């Protein structure tokens, strides 16, 4: 039997608060090193993705979705930088 991604509202809120707290702590908008700023934003986006995944989704799909977000974000940022 496959494990399901079943988070209650409190856990979803806790994950979201942690992601936002990490953003405030890392302060990527003040960072001069662009790669560190992008890393902070993509890490927070991955955590928020985990909080937004609906119940009864298989766990491996939830993890793959949350890992796909930073990769796609990096690809989009690279494409946007190449177009300048």
C-alpha beads as a LAMMPS data file, in Angstrom:
LAMMPS data file: protein, C-alpha beads

84 atoms
83 bonds

1 atom types
1 bond types

-500.0 500.0 xlo xhi
-500.0 500.0 ylo yhi
-500.0 500.0 zlo zhi

Masses

1 110.0

Atoms # bond

1 1 1 0.000 0.000 0.000
2 1 1 1.377 3.401 -0.982
3 1 1 1.708 6.101 1.635
4 1 1 -0.484 9.148 1.193
5 1 1 0.360 12.801 1.786
6 1 1 -2.120 13.665 4.525
7 1 1 -1.286 16.898 6.290
8 1 1 -3.784 18.577 8.549
9 1 1 -4.298 22.332 8.537
10 1 1 -1.894 22.947 11.412
11 1 1 0.980 21.191 9.671
12 1 1 0.286 23.063 6.442
13 1 1 0.291 26.332 8.359
14 1 1 3.500 25.358 10.166
15 1 1 5.268 24.554 6.881
16 1 1 4.115 27.841 5.355
17 1 1 5.220 29.821 8.417
18 1 1 8.592 28.096 8.377
19 1 1 9.058 28.934 4.687
20 1 1 8.125 32.572 5.260
21 1 1 10.304 32.734 8.373
22 1 1 13.214 31.364 6.386
23 1 1 12.678 34.064 3.775
24 1 1 12.699 36.758 6.447
25 1 1 15.801 35.286 8.062
26 1 1 17.692 34.829 4.773
27 1 1 16.597 38.248 3.425
28 1 1 17.338 37.396 -0.216
29 1 1 16.214 40.863 -1.347
30 1 1 19.307 42.291 0.403
31 1 1 21.692 39.654 -0.924
32 1 1 24.394 40.775 -3.352
33 1 1 25.141 37.218 -4.411
34 1 1 22.375 36.344 -6.855
35 1 1 22.749 32.575 -6.480
36 1 1 22.133 32.772 -2.722
37 1 1 19.021 34.872 -3.289
38 1 1 17.663 32.468 -5.895
39 1 1 18.395 29.552 -3.559
40 1 1 16.410 31.134 -0.742
41 1 1 13.430 31.814 -2.990
42 1 1 13.444 28.348 -4.541
43 1 1 13.779 26.632 -1.162
44 1 1 10.796 28.549 0.164
45 1 1 8.823 27.776 -2.991
46 1 1 9.508 24.056 -2.541
47 1 1 8.277 24.162 1.045
48 1 1 5.141 26.084 0.115
49 1 1 4.527 23.544 -2.656
50 1 1 4.544 20.803 -0.012
51 1 1 1.987 22.749 2.000
52 1 1 -0.288 23.198 -1.023
53 1 1 -0.340 19.578 -2.215
54 1 1 -3.827 18.142 -1.646
55 1 1 -4.613 15.267 0.692
56 1 1 -4.575 11.688 -0.564
57 1 1 -1.752 12.379 -3.007
58 1 1 0.898 9.698 -2.949
59 1 1 3.946 10.726 -0.957
60 1 1 6.437 10.127 -3.753
61 1 1 4.414 12.367 -6.074
62 1 1 4.342 15.122 -3.431
63 1 1 8.101 14.929 -2.951
64 1 1 8.776 14.892 -6.698
65 1 1 6.506 17.912 -7.177
66 1 1 8.265 19.860 -4.432
67 1 1 11.671 19.023 -5.930
68 1 1 10.533 19.974 -9.424
69 1 1 9.637 23.534 -8.398
70 1 1 13.231 24.672 -7.626
71 1 1 14.605 22.974 -10.733
72 1 1 12.041 24.624 -13.008
73 1 1 12.566 27.957 -11.278
74 1 1 16.321 27.756 -11.888
75 1 1 15.727 26.885 -15.537
76 1 1 13.353 29.837 -16.008
77 1 1 15.799 32.217 -14.324
78 1 1 18.651 30.960 -16.513
79 1 1 16.558 31.417 -19.661
80 1 1 15.574 34.927 -18.590
81 1 1 19.222 35.846 -17.955
82 1 1 20.276 34.499 -21.349
83 1 1 17.656 36.592 -23.106
84 1 1 19.115 39.844 -21.720

Bonds

1 1 1 2
2 1 2 3
3 1 3 4
4 1 4 5
5 1 5 6
6 1 6 7
7 1 7 8
8 1 8 9
9 1 9 10
10 1 10 11
11 1 11 12
12 1 12 13
13 1 13 14
14 1 14 15
15 1 15 16
16 1 16 17
17 1 17 18
18 1 18 19
19 1 19 20
20 1 20 21
21 1 21 22
22 1 22 23
23 1 23 24
24 1 24 25
25 1 25 26
26 1 26 27
27 1 27 28
28 1 28 29
29 1 29 30
30 1 30 31
31 1 31 32
32 1 32 33
33 1 33 34
34 1 34 35
35 1 35 36
36 1 36 37
37 1 37 38
38 1 38 39
39 1 39 40
40 1 40 41
41 1 41 42
42 1 42 43
43 1 43 44
44 1 44 45
45 1 45 46
46 1 46 47
47 1 47 48
48 1 48 49
49 1 49 50
50 1 50 51
51 1 51 52
52 1 52 53
53 1 53 54
54 1 54 55
55 1 55 56
56 1 56 57
57 1 57 58
58 1 58 59
59 1 59 60
60 1 60 61
61 1 61 62
62 1 62 63
63 1 63 64
64 1 64 65
65 1 65 66
66 1 66 67
67 1 67 68
68 1 68 69
69 1 69 70
70 1 70 71
71 1 71 72
72 1 72 73
73 1 73 74
74 1 74 75
75 1 75 76
76 1 76 77
77 1 77 78
78 1 78 79
79 1 79 80
80 1 80 81
81 1 81 82
82 1 82 83
83 1 83 84
